[in-house]
Amino acid sequence: MDPQNGRALKIHIVSSIDSPEFGQLTQALTCSKLIGLDAEWKPLRTPNQPSPFPRVSLLQIACQFDSDEGNDSLVFLLDLLSIPLSSVWDLLRDVFVSPDVLKLGFRFKQDLVYLSTTFCSYGGVSGFDRIEPFIDITSIYTHLQHKQNGRKMHKQTKSLAAICSEVLGFSLSKELQCSDWSCRPLTEEQIAYAAMDAHCLLEIFNIFYSKVLKEGDLLKNVSAVPSSEMNTGLKMILENQDMHEKILRIKISEASNIVRATASDFPQSIATLRENCSTSSSINFRPMDEDLLKIVRKYGEKIILKDSDKKPRTSKRKGKRSSTLKVVCNEKQLVYVEGLPPWDLSFGGDGCPKFLCDVMVEGLAKHLRCVGIDAAVPFSKKPDSRELIDQACKEKRVLLTRDAKLLRHEHLLSNQIYRVKSLLKNEQLLEVIETFNLKISEDQLMSRCTKCNGRFIQKPLTTEEAVQAAKGFQRIPNCLFDKNLEFWQCMDCHQLYWEGTQYHNAVQKFIDVCKLND
């Protein structure tokens, strides 16, 4: 619960047009001035589906509106596998093009392409060709950074998780992004993940809106919205340490404690709104207030799809076909094939297990380092397939990935790549340990730098030596000076570590995960 106002994030699953949740969605959209949009789909396509694009399984709509309590919000998860698509086409089209509702998204054009082709292929209706007015969260982030740094920012390529970390101050996990969204019922973890992905868009916009108000150039005679009155539905989960662990740190077995996906929790504020909103079958949106309209005029944009956007892209290189048509993989190619790993002595290796984790399993790299295993990440932030392969071959590493396309490369031998099947980091760690028969002992734990994968110097540093080593580089808290702790320094990046509470908690965590006491 929120320590400030005791409110929980309200999530409603809409799986039928005859359900109370569908009526609640319609009423909320009627009264919303701001909505956040996101979509989820099964990442791998099946060869017999009618569209070359993935079928969207879930559309998340986070609605923000004025209520008796100030700004309020609800998150609706529209189940596009259960609802007849033709029955919601008019509603979504009206929302997408209404000038009275500001739409937010994160690189939503690709989502709109998939959403449009889903309605065409599976709903027997036309797709969607535009969303306006629209503001991309990436543009908001760029504006905030520009104002903070006082200089023009280049176009950002940051992930939504990174933007949440910088703007809102929490880490938004993306580990369920590639889960199978076509399976029903959705898990409680998927429900919480999907709702937060849409709701955080509202939170980021509220920060942006408050800063624009404070600038005073755009809006005159308007008092900024106090932070205590802003909708804190997502923040209250994230600021609560227990919920933070369960939702954002992947310990989410108790997610049902914060997920409310039933009609019984529908707030009284909506009942009040219902009396004030139109009850006609068509959507009659409330006019956008003048303050928000000024924001739209200055920062708003549109997403417009061309016919070419709805067609699969073909390679520009001669003799190459589109990757969607090029290869049909045998199921056996999607798993690790037994054989000697590249670090084996017979291959000229040193006998020490070494892995290269691509961006899809980057979190797994830190877990491997925590148990003492050499786990590198790509040199560049956006490596192509050949760069990954070359790095893995040169350093005699096994490439760990969740990208099935990588397994199709003819340059890779079967024992140079492994496709990780698990979604959560703890489970991924156990999967890799079991698959490669890795030997983990308690004295290996926390023996590598989690920041750069480097090894620690063999001899620990005293407090005085650590202070000297940290000068101009790292701050050591004053409270550590009288505790007679041992400090360890990475030989590569020179990061300092000490055996404090976090260290002991981490050691105990991996003792439990790896079952070293059994």
VOGU-3710 file (C-alpha; in Angstrom, 3 decimals, decimal comma):
1> mdpqngralk> 0,000/0,000/0,000  1,019/3,592/-0,552  2,443/5,065/2,659  1,071/8,483/1,639  -2,497/7,744/0,615  -3,037/4,018/1,078  -4,100/3,470/-2,523  -3,181/0,406/-4,575  -2,618/0,262/-8,311  -6,001/-0,657/-9,778
11> ihivssidsp> -5,813/-3,173/-12,629  -8,795/-4,494/-14,599  -8,688/-7,338/-17,106  -11,193/-6,880/-19,942  -11,940/-10,237/-21,551  -15,543/-9,739/-22,697  -17,590/-6,849/-24,040  -20,441/-7,967/-21,761  -18,308/-7,719/-18,643  -18,492/-4,878/-16,081
21> efgqltqalt> -14,810/-4,206/-16,814  -15,622/-3,293/-20,423  -18,184/-0,748/-19,251  -15,648/0,616/-16,807  -13,080/0,918/-19,604  -15,529/2,872/-21,757  -16,407/5,216/-18,896  -12,758/5,751/-17,973  -11,843/6,570/-21,583  -14,733/9,017/-21,780
31> cskligldae> -13,366/10,958/-18,821  -9,636/10,565/-19,429  -7,455/13,425/-20,537  -4,327/11,279/-20,708  -3,738/7,605/-21,553  -0,637/5,416/-21,768  -0,536/2,681/-24,422  1,483/-0,504/-24,664  1,023/-3,886/-26,345  2,299/-7,417/-25,810
41> wkplrtpnqp> 2,581/-10,343/-28,179  4,133/-13,791/-28,389  7,708/-13,116/-29,570  8,086/-16,065/-31,971  5,802/-16,417/-34,984  4,291/-19,674/-36,140  4,647/-20,530/-39,861  0,902/-20,957/-40,486  -0,401/-17,681/-39,110  -2,226/-15,422/-41,590
51> spfprvsllq> -0,011/-12,368/-40,984  3,761/-11,972/-41,361  3,711/-9,949/-38,137  3,121/-11,198/-34,569  -0,445/-11,285/-33,303  -0,993/-8,810/-30,488  -2,376/-10,672/-27,475  -2,800/-7,830/-25,005  -3,344/-4,075/-25,240  -2,604/-2,108/-22,069
61> iacqfdsdeg> -4,437/1,176/-21,551  -3,552/3,292/-18,503  -6,135/6,048/-18,010  -5,608/9,223/-15,979  -8,516/11,488/-15,127  -9,720/14,038/-12,603  -11,681/12,688/-9,668  -12,828/13,818/-6,228  -9,406/12,762/-4,893  -7,404/14,696/-7,506
71> ndslvflldl> -5,623/12,857/-10,294  -6,627/9,194/-10,377  -5,754/6,356/-12,710  -6,784/2,883/-13,734  -4,999/0,320/-15,872  -7,018/-1,859/-18,239  -5,595/-4,982/-19,872  -7,605/-5,597/-23,036  -7,429/-9,320/-23,856  -7,402/-9,360/-27,664
81> lsiplssvwd> -7,446/-13,170/-27,756  -10,794/-13,350/-25,931  -12,666/-10,301/-27,217  -14,073/-10,218/-30,788  -11,811/-7,636/-32,398  -14,583/-6,134/-34,508  -16,483/-5,251/-31,320  -13,717/-2,979/-29,994  -12,449/-1,529/-33,292  -14,715/1,549/-33,175
91> llrdvfvspd> -13,820/2,271/-29,558  -10,077/2,065/-30,130  -10,199/4,050/-33,368  -12,135/6,861/-31,669  -9,617/6,968/-28,820  -6,608/6,870/-31,138  -7,737/9,891/-33,171  -9,611/11,919/-30,547  -8,120/15,432/-30,238  -9,353/15,523/-26,628
101> vlklgfrfkq> -7,174/12,665/-25,358  -3,377/12,811/-25,268  -1,832/9,417/-25,981  1,535/8,371/-24,545  3,757/5,505/-25,681  7,310/4,278/-25,924  8,386/3,745/-29,544  4,785/2,808/-30,184  4,847/2,861/-33,982  5,945/-0,776/-34,191
111> dlvylsttfc> 3,234/-1,716/-31,699  0,669/0,087/-33,858  1,836/-1,825/-36,955  1,358/-5,138/-35,140  -1,952/-3,977/-33,670  -3,224/-2,861/-37,078  -2,267/-6,097/-38,858  -3,768/-8,119/-35,978  -7,165/-6,461/-36,481  -6,927/-6,912/-40,258
121> syggvsgfdr> -5,861/-10,572/-40,142  -7,858/-11,870/-37,187  -10,735/-9,430/-36,789  -11,967/-9,062/-40,338  -11,874/-5,271/-40,050  -9,552/-2,578/-41,298  -6,482/-1,724/-39,278  -5,473/1,519/-37,634  -3,508/4,098/-39,576  -2,872/6,885/-37,069
131> iepfiditsi> -2,634/8,011/-33,473  -2,894/11,711/-32,626  -2,155/13,691/-30,551  0,728/11,563/-29,316  3,894/12,126/-27,271  6,697/9,583/-27,182  8,282/9,071/-23,763  11,685/9,171/-25,468  10,985/12,772/-26,536  9,972/13,666/-22,986
141> ythlqhkqng> 13,180/12,135/-21,645  15,260/14,086/-24,157  13,545/17,324/-23,111  14,128/16,642/-19,417  17,799/15,838/-20,015  18,245/18,941/-22,152  16,797/21,142/-19,401  18,920/19,480/-16,763  22,218/19,573/-18,648  21,667/22,924/-20,351
151> rkmhkqtksl> 22,728/21,683/-23,765  21,131/20,072/-26,768  20,857/16,311/-26,465  21,385/13,885/-29,276  18,593/11,469/-30,095  18,365/8,966/-27,239  18,230/5,205/-27,650  17,635/4,383/-24,000  15,271/1,630/-22,951  12,093/2,322/-21,003
161> aaicsevlgf> 13,686/0,652/-17,970  16,655/3,035/-18,165  14,369/6,068/-18,515  12,333/4,948/-15,487  15,539/4,557/-13,528  16,726/8,081/-14,347  13,421/9,986/-14,250  11,461/8,127/-11,559  14,315/6,628/-9,585  13,458/2,937/-9,765
171> slskelqcsd> 14,482/-0,054/-11,864  11,667/-1,428/-14,022  12,261/-5,108/-14,747  11,814/-6,247/-18,376  12,342/-9,944/-17,803  8,782/-10,935/-18,737  8,817/-9,006/-22,008  9,559/-12,150/-24,024  7,200/-14,457/-22,136  4,412/-16,240/-24,022
181> wscrplteeq> 1,582/-13,703/-23,995  -0,681/-16,034/-25,990  -1,156/-18,420/-23,037  -4,277/-18,052/-20,913  -4,850/-17,399/-18,127  -2,154/-14,775/-17,714  0,020/-15,249/-14,664  -0,119/-12,736/-11,823  3,457/-11,781/-12,696  2,469/-11,013/-16,316
191> iayaamdahc> -0,510/-8,950/-15,153  1,655/-6,850/-12,838  4,387/-6,456/-15,474  1,956/-5,403/-18,236  0,132/-2,919/-16,011  3,327/-1,238/-14,817  4,652/-0,913/-18,376  1,661/1,256/-19,271  1,263/3,056/-15,950  4,876/4,261/-15,778
201> lleifnifys> 4,205/6,301/-18,954  1,743/8,435/-16,965  4,232/8,851/-14,136  6,999/10,032/-16,470  4,618/12,476/-18,169  3,539/13,881/-14,781  7,171/14,677/-13,946  7,561/16,329/-17,343  4,285/18,256/-16,939  5,300/19,615/-13,531
211> kvlkegdllk> 8,680/20,776/-14,855  7,059/22,499/-17,825  4,740/24,311/-15,452  7,652/25,461/-13,319  9,475/26,813/-16,365  6,693/29,382/-16,706  7,350/30,076/-20,396  4,699/27,785/-21,781  1,916/28,036/-19,219  1,005/31,214/-17,367
221> nvsavpssem> -0,864/31,611/-14,083  -0,942/27,910/-13,408  0,217/26,423/-10,125  2,233/23,233/-10,386  0,606/19,991/-9,329  2,028/19,103/-5,893  3,951/15,878/-6,014  1,902/14,508/-3,126  -1,251/14,921/-5,207  0,137/13,279/-8,311
231> ntglkmilen> -1,002/9,757/-8,990  1,440/7,521/-7,147  -0,092/4,169/-8,020  3,130/2,795/-9,477  5,504/4,681/-7,181  3,801/3,365/-4,088  4,549/-0,175/-5,194  8,107/0,633/-6,068  8,879/2,636/-2,921  7,611/-0,165/-0,704
241> qdmhekilri> 10,680/-2,348/-0,158  8,703/-5,580/0,082  6,793/-4,965/-3,128  9,953/-3,702/-4,810  11,571/-7,080/-4,191  8,557/-9,048/-5,354  7,814/-7,145/-8,512  10,965/-5,423/-9,677  13,578/-7,855/-8,429  11,794/-10,886/-9,840
251> kiseasnivr> 10,713/-12,350/-6,519  7,116/-12,159/-7,668  5,409/-15,187/-6,190  3,374/-12,819/-4,012  2,372/-10,480/-6,882  -1,287/-11,129/-6,150  -0,922/-8,943/-3,046  -0,737/-5,828/-5,213  -2,567/-6,879/-8,381  -6,241/-6,068/-8,328
261> atasdfpqsi> -7,864/-7,470/-11,452  -11,509/-7,706/-10,419  -14,502/-5,437/-10,671  -15,088/-5,461/-6,936  -12,309/-2,948/-6,319  -13,646/-0,377/-8,756  -13,181/2,932/-6,922  -15,960/5,207/-5,776  -14,386/8,006/-7,794  -15,380/6,204/-10,996
271> atlrencsts> -18,937/5,902/-9,795  -18,947/9,673/-9,398  -17,461/10,099/-12,859  -20,086/7,842/-14,367  -22,822/10,251/-13,319  -21,023/13,125/-15,042  -20,170/11,349/-18,293  -22,286/10,633/-21,317  -24,146/7,317/-21,272  -24,588/7,070/-25,041
281> ssinfrpmde> -23,080/4,132/-26,914  -20,707/6,365/-28,829  -17,733/7,902/-27,089  -18,151/11,586/-26,228  -14,818/12,742/-24,887  -14,504/15,672/-22,556  -12,666/18,609/-24,138  -9,006/18,814/-23,232  -8,251/21,523/-20,701  -6,296/24,563/-21,850
291> dllkivrkyg> -3,112/23,726/-19,953  -2,810/20,273/-21,472  -3,792/21,636/-24,876  -0,793/23,973/-24,776  1,452/21,011/-24,021  -0,002/19,198/-27,040  0,499/22,187/-29,324  4,155/22,491/-28,412  5,243/18,879/-27,929  2,534/16,738/-29,569
301> ekiilkdsdk> 3,103/14,693/-32,693  1,333/11,987/-34,714  1,944/8,398/-35,666  0,812/7,824/-39,250  1,194/4,408/-40,877  1,800/3,995/-44,580  0,873/0,903/-46,555  4,563/0,047/-46,715  4,727/-0,063/-42,905  2,257/-2,956/-42,904
311> kprtskrkgk> 4,343/-5,096/-45,243  7,275/-7,250/-44,082  10,641/-5,703/-44,845  12,914/-7,386/-47,343  16,675/-7,282/-47,283  18,346/-4,691/-49,537  21,306/-6,972/-50,220  21,206/-8,892/-53,472  20,543/-12,565/-53,257  19,226/-12,306/-49,708
321> rsstlkvvcn> 15,641/-12,974/-48,780  13,760/-11,624/-45,851  14,656/-13,368/-42,623  10,981/-14,271/-42,191  11,193/-16,484/-45,285  14,804/-17,603/-45,270  15,024/-20,463/-42,814  12,686/-22,946/-41,226  14,468/-24,226/-38,149  14,318/-27,779/-36,976
331> ekqlvyvegl> 13,262/-27,866/-33,328  16,555/-29,583/-32,474  18,447/-26,499/-33,593  16,892/-24,444/-30,823  18,777/-26,133/-27,984  22,356/-26,708/-27,010  23,865/-29,768/-28,718  26,170/-31,826/-26,531  29,845/-31,427/-27,251  33,055/-30,081/-25,823
341> ppwdlsfggd> 32,743/-26,394/-24,884  35,210/-23,967/-26,511  37,121/-23,448/-23,240  38,016/-27,150/-23,174  41,770/-27,878/-23,025  41,581/-29,927/-26,238  40,485/-26,754/-28,061  43,359/-24,751/-26,621  41,213/-23,272/-23,852  42,207/-22,800/-20,235
351> gcpkflcdvm> 39,558/-25,108/-18,818  37,669/-22,273/-17,102  33,999/-21,840/-18,124  33,429/-18,571/-19,962  30,205/-17,112/-21,330  29,107/-14,163/-23,456  25,613/-12,892/-22,574  23,800/-10,897/-25,239  21,422/-8,042/-24,375  18,461/-10,398/-23,895
361> veglakhlrc> 20,168/-12,122/-20,941  22,383/-9,291/-19,703  20,998/-9,689/-16,181  22,142/-13,312/-16,221  25,730/-12,103/-16,710  25,707/-10,373/-13,295  24,265/-13,470/-11,635  27,010/-15,613/-13,160  29,646/-13,160/-11,938  28,157/-13,305/-8,436
371> vgidaavpfs> 28,808/-17,059/-8,304  32,350/-16,619/-9,644  31,801/-17,488/-13,321  33,460/-15,459/-16,104  30,533/-13,805/-17,932  31,205/-11,042/-20,462  28,800/-8,772/-22,336  29,165/-7,463/-25,919  31,752/-4,769/-26,643  29,230/-2,467/-28,316
381> kkpdsrelid> 25,769/-1,523/-27,082  24,048/-2,686/-30,279  26,186/-5,482/-31,723  25,122/-7,277/-34,867  25,035/-11,051/-34,994  28,464/-11,407/-36,561  30,089/-9,216/-33,876  28,626/-11,452/-31,165  29,836/-14,569/-32,943  33,337/-13,176/-33,502
391> qackekrvll> 33,683/-12,131/-29,850  32,494/-15,537/-28,612  34,905/-17,381/-30,931  37,897/-15,148/-30,198  37,499/-15,399/-26,419  36,493/-19,104/-26,473  33,132/-18,404/-24,854  29,686/-19,962/-25,151  27,189/-17,356/-26,358  24,079/-17,250/-24,143
401> trdakllrhe> 20,949/-15,789/-25,713  17,176/-16,017/-25,924  17,178/-14,982/-29,593  16,301/-18,029/-31,700  17,501/-16,249/-34,850  21,101/-16,395/-33,651  21,024/-20,187/-33,698  20,528/-20,124/-37,452  23,956/-18,672/-38,221  26,146/-21,093/-40,114
411> hllsnqiyrv> 29,280/-19,533/-38,588  28,424/-20,939/-35,164  29,202/-24,479/-34,110  26,619/-26,254/-31,976  28,799/-26,038/-28,873  29,370/-22,276/-29,189  25,824/-21,118/-28,409  23,073/-21,939/-25,969  19,516/-20,641/-26,035  18,350/-19,924/-22,488
421> ksllkneqll> 14,808/-21,131/-21,979  13,980/-19,673/-18,549  12,711/-16,104/-18,154  13,754/-15,217/-14,611  17,399/-14,633/-13,676  17,548/-17,087/-10,783  16,072/-19,827/-12,958  18,383/-18,899/-15,847  21,375/-19,211/-13,529  20,333/-22,690/-12,378
431> evietfnlki> 19,640/-23,709/-15,995  23,148/-22,718/-17,126  24,785/-24,362/-14,083  22,953/-27,635/-14,768  23,415/-27,597/-18,555  27,173/-27,021/-18,401  27,711/-28,984/-15,186  29,350/-26,010/-13,495  30,854/-26,505/-10,059  29,847/-23,715/-7,686
441> sedqlmsrct> 31,292/-23,451/-4,189  30,670/-20,984/-1,394  34,197/-19,562/-1,549  33,574/-18,580/-5,208  30,642/-16,351/-4,362  31,185/-12,622/-4,945  34,707/-13,239/-6,265  34,264/-11,263/-9,504  33,417/-7,633/-10,181  29,713/-7,431/-10,997
451> kcngrfiqkp> 30,338/-4,171/-12,832  32,971/-5,255/-15,389  33,566/-9,010/-14,835  37,134/-8,400/-13,638  38,896/-10,360/-10,916  39,692/-8,919/-7,490  43,236/-8,339/-6,270  44,352/-11,307/-4,172  45,177/-9,368/-1,022  42,404/-7,366/0,690
461> ltteeavqaa> 42,940/-3,664/1,374  42,844/-2,025/4,772  40,523/0,937/5,323  43,446/3,364/4,887  44,526/1,685/1,636  40,949/1,698/0,358  40,535/5,416/1,086  43,726/6,133/-0,828  42,650/3,945/-3,759  39,206/5,578/-3,891
471> kgfqripncl> 40,446/9,180/-4,104  38,808/11,009/-6,997  37,089/7,803/-8,062  34,714/6,395/-5,478  33,241/7,618/-2,175  33,513/5,373/0,867  30,794/6,037/3,478  32,133/7,461/6,752  30,211/4,874/8,759  32,605/2,170/7,500
481> fdknlefwqc> 35,757/3,680/8,967  35,306/2,275/12,475  34,134/-1,204/11,484  37,532/-2,719/10,639  36,288/-4,083/7,311  38,313/-5,652/4,526  38,088/-4,006/1,105  38,564/-5,639/-2,282  39,395/-3,875/-5,540  38,746/-4,964/-9,107
491> mdchqlyweg> 41,985/-5,249/-11,062  40,290/-4,022/-14,263  37,904/-1,159/-13,433  39,297/-0,469/-9,892  35,824/-0,564/-8,311  36,027/-1,063/-4,539  33,881/-3,560/-2,621  33,604/-4,322/1,088  32,034/-7,050/3,166  29,068/-5,109/4,469
501> tqyhnavqkf> 25,383/-5,963/4,842  24,733/-6,026/1,098  27,656/-8,391/0,581  26,441/-10,851/3,212  22,868/-10,672/1,908  24,098/-11,409/-1,611  26,192/-14,348/-0,436  23,240/-15,827/1,434  20,981/-15,277/-1,572  23,211/-17,289/-3,907
511> idvcklnd> 23,792/-19,965/-1,278  20,016/-20,422/-1,277  19,589/-20,153/-5,053  22,365/-22,640/-5,809  21,346/-24,877/-2,859  24,922/-24,970/-1,565  23,762/-26,020/1,913  21,878/-29,075/0,654
//
